[in-house]
């Protein structure tokens, strides 16, 4: 079995993927909230 040293793995790609995912989720949440507010205002 190979020896593993904690913290020796390069995680730049995973960090970039997570940052992109969080950006997507944040923007999607804002768009959904705006749509709900607009529907509450204009659809009666």
Buried (B, 14 or more C-beta within 10 A) or exposed (E): EEEEEEEEEEEEEEEEEEEEEEEEEEEEEEEEEEEEEEEEEEEE
